[in-house]
Amino acid sequence: MALSQAEDFRMESEVLHGLLEPLDDTDFERPTLFKDWTINDILRHLHHGNILADLSLNDEAAFHETYAEIKALRDGGMDFPEATVQVLDGLGGKDLLSTWREFYGAMSGRFAAADPKKRVKWVGPDMSVRSSITARLMETWSHGQAAFDLFGIERQDTDRIKNVAVLGMNTFGWTFVNRGEEVPSPAPYVRLNAPSGVVWEWHEPSDEQRIEGSAVEFCQVVTQTRNIGDTALSVAGDISNQWMSVAQCFAGPPRTPPATGTRRKYGA
């Protein structure tokens, strides 16, 4: 059976492509509210991450070589967007958009046919093929939010975002470990309303430690595309509030979530 997360990744990429396809080349240089990254910066970041993930699946030696190139630039003091421009030879605009789309389309097919449990290398700990392509879906969805925000468009999410919600739940403990902190217990009860209207639940029901509300907003918080204060999520209990104030479902060093009101839809 094909790995469903691979098709979910492809479809989420298609949603972002649909938003960006009508743009002119000059539009790709418009800065977003995500660290002032431009649309070009975001697409390069996504495309280079896809290349690394694909290599981790198919050519481990090439993965290490390709990652070493951008790591050397970063270690030398170059910022992430500039380093990605260099390793992608300045690819941008409509050419970048079409190259990104061609690659993620073929890549999704390779992941769909792979063993979901196979272990693959990454810039952090090794992970399963299923986790690798889920992480690519999460990155596409979360970075895509900045583009939707820039153009003042409300994204029409689907239940594909359950992949992101599950990743958010699975990284509850890691969020604290990554910050050098003790993992609090118990993990909160989480009850989310999916875009389709169905309810997703995790852990034992509790009124003392509880997070409840929109699945989309929960995913925005764990991916740090929104501050918890910019959502209507209901959060009860010290553990719940502690988690939501620093939640981070993506790899890398601990990041500080955006301040209230700093990442939002244009005009909001």
C-alpha positions in Angstrom: 0.0 0.0 0.0 1.3 3.4 -1.0 2.4 5.7 1.9 -0.5 8.1 2.3 1.6 10.9 3.8 3.5 11.1 0.4 0.3 12.0 -1.4 -0.7 14.4 1.4 2.7 16.1 1.0 2.1 16.4 -2.8 -1.4 17.8 -2.4 -0.3 20.3 0.2 2.5 21.4 -2.1 0.0 21.8 -4.9 -2.1 24.1 -2.7 0.9 26.4 -2.2 1.7 26.2 -5.9 -1.8 27.2 -6.8 -1.4 30.4 -4.7 2.0 31.3 -6.2 1.5 30.3 -9.9 -0.2 33.6 -10.9 2.7 35.7 -9.5 5.1 37.7 -11.6 8.8 37.3 -11.0 8.9 40.6 -9.0 6.3 39.3 -6.6 8.6 36.6 -5.5 10.8 39.3 -3.9 8.1 40.6 -1.6 9.0 40.1 2.1 6.7 38.2 4.4 6.1 38.5 8.1 8.3 35.4 8.6 11.7 36.9 9.4 11.2 39.2 6.4 11.9 36.2 4.2 10.7 36.7 0.6 8.6 34.2 -1.3 11.8 33.3 -3.1 13.5 32.6 0.3 10.6 30.4 1.4 10.5 28.4 -1.9 14.3 27.9 -1.9 14.2 26.7 1.7 11.4 24.2 0.8 13.1 23.0 -2.4 16.5 22.5 -0.8 14.8 20.7 2.1 13.0 18.4 -0.4 16.3 17.7 -2.2 17.9 16.7 1.1 15.0 14.5 2.1 15.0 12.8 -1.3 18.7 12.1 -1.1 18.4 10.7 2.5 16.0 8.2 1.0 18.0 7.3 -2.1 21.6 8.3 -1.7 23.0 8.7 1.8 26.5 9.7 0.8 25.1 12.4 -1.5 22.8 13.6 1.4 25.8 14.1 3.6 27.8 15.9 0.9 24.9 18.2 0.0 24.1 19.1 3.6 27.8 19.7 4.3 27.8 22.4 1.6 25.1 24.6 3.1 26.3 23.8 6.7 29.8 25.2 5.8 28.2 28.4 4.5 26.1 28.7 7.6 29.0 28.0 9.9 30.9 30.7 8.1 28.4 33.3 9.1 26.1 33.4 6.1 22.4 33.7 6.9 20.0 30.9 5.8 18.4 32.7 2.8 21.8 33.8 1.4 23.3 30.4 1.8 20.3 28.8 0.0 20.6 31.3 -2.8 24.2 30.2 -3.2 23.7 26.4 -3.1 20.8 26.7 -5.6 22.8 28.9 -8.0 20.5 31.9 -7.6 17.4 30.0 -8.8 14.3 32.2 -8.3 11.0 33.5 -9.5 8.9 31.5 -12.0 11.9 29.2 -12.8 12.2 28.3 -9.1 8.5 27.7 -8.8 8.4 25.2 -11.8 11.6 23.5 -10.6 10.2 23.0 -7.1 7.0 21.6 -8.5 8.6 19.2 -10.9 10.8 17.9 -8.0 8.2 17.5 -5.3 5.9 15.7 -7.8 8.6 13.1 -8.6 9.8 12.9 -5.0 6.3 12.1 -3.6 6.2 9.1 -5.9 9.5 7.8 -4.6 8.4 8.2 -1.0 5.0 6.6 -1.7 6.8 3.5 -2.9 9.3 3.3 0.0 9.1 1.2 3.1 7.5 3.5 5.7 9.6 2.1 8.5 13.0 2.4 6.8 15.4 4.7 8.8 16.8 7.6 6.9 19.4 10.3 7.9 18.6 13.9 8.6 20.2 17.0 10.0 19.0 16.0 13.4 18.3 12.4 14.6 17.6 9.7 12.1 13.9 9.1 11.4 11.5 6.8 9.6 10.5 7.4 5.9 7.0 8.1 7.2 8.3 10.8 9.6 10.6 12.2 6.9 7.8 12.9 4.4 5.5 14.1 7.2 8.1 16.6 8.2 8.3 17.8 4.6 4.5 18.2 4.6 4.7 20.2 7.8 7.4 22.5 6.5 5.4 23.1 3.3 2.2 23.8 5.2 3.9 26.0 7.9 6.1 28.1 5.6 3.2 28.4 3.1 1.3 30.2 5.8 3.5 33.2 5.4 2.6 33.4 1.8 -1.1 33.1 2.4 -0.7 35.8 5.1 1.2 38.1 2.7 -1.7 38.1 0.2 -4.4 38.3 2.8 -5.9 34.9 1.8 -7.5 32.5 4.2 -6.2 29.0 3.3 -8.9 26.4 2.9 -7.4 23.6 5.0 -8.4 20.0 4.8 -8.0 17.1 7.2 -4.5 16.5 5.7 -3.3 18.7 8.6 -3.9 15.8 11.0 -0.3 14.9 9.9 0.9 18.2 11.4 -1.3 17.8 14.5 0.1 14.3 15.1 3.6 15.7 14.7 2.8 18.4 17.2 1.5 15.8 19.7 4.5 13.5 19.2 6.9 16.4 19.9 5.4 17.4 23.3 8.3 15.8 25.2 10.9 16.8 22.7 9.9 20.5 23.0 11.1 20.5 26.6 14.1 18.2 26.1 15.3 20.4 23.2 15.3 23.3 25.6 17.2 21.4 28.3 14.1 21.3 30.5 12.4 18.4 32.4 9.4 17.0 30.6 6.3 17.9 32.7 3.6 15.3 33.4 1.0 14.4 32.6 0.7 15.4 29.0 -2.4 17.5 28.5 -5.7 16.2 27.0 -6.1 17.7 23.6 -9.4 17.9 21.7 -9.4 19.5 18.3 -12.0 20.3 15.7 -10.8 19.2 12.3 -11.6 21.2 9.1 -14.2 18.5 8.2 -15.9 18.9 11.6 -14.8 15.6 13.1 -13.1 15.7 16.5 -9.5 14.5 17.1 -8.5 13.6 20.7 -5.3 12.7 22.4 -4.7 11.5 26.0 -7.1 11.0 28.8 -9.9 13.6 29.2 -9.0 16.2 31.8 -10.4 19.5 33.0 -7.1 20.4 34.8 -4.7 20.0 31.8 -6.6 20.6 28.6 -6.2 22.2 25.1 -9.3 22.5 23.0 -10.3 24.3 19.8 -9.4 24.6 16.1 -7.0 22.0 14.7 -5.7 24.6 12.3 -4.9 26.9 15.2 -3.2 24.2 17.1 -1.0 23.4 14.1 -0.2 27.0 13.7 1.0 27.2 17.3 3.2 24.0 17.2 4.8 25.2 14.0 5.3 28.7 15.4 3.4 30.4 12.6 1.1 32.0 15.3 1.5 33.0 18.9 -1.0 31.2 21.2 -2.4 34.6 22.1 -3.4 35.1 18.4 -5.7 32.0 18.5 -9.0 31.2 20.1 -7.6 27.9 21.6 -8.9 27.2 25.1 -5.9 26.3 27.3 -6.3 25.1 30.9 -3.5 24.2 33.3 0.1 25.1 33.9 1.5 22.3 31.8 -0.8 23.1 28.9 0.1 26.8 29.1 3.8 26.0 29.4 3.8 23.8 26.4 1.8 26.2 24.2 4.1 29.0 25.0 7.1 27.2 23.6 5.7 24.4 21.4 8.1 23.4 18.5 7.4 20.5 16.3 10.3 21.1 13.9 13.9 20.0 14.2 16.8 22.3 15.2 17.7 24.3 18.2 15.0 25.8 20.4 13.2 28.7 18.8 11.2 31.5 20.4 7.6 31.6 19.1 6.6 34.9 17.4 5.4 37.7 19.6 1.6 38.3 19.7 0.4 40.0 16.6 3.6 39.7 14.6 2.5 36.9 12.3 -0.9 37.4 10.9 -2.9 37.7 7.7 -2.3 41.0 5.8 -4.8 43.6 6.9 -5.8 41.7 10.1 
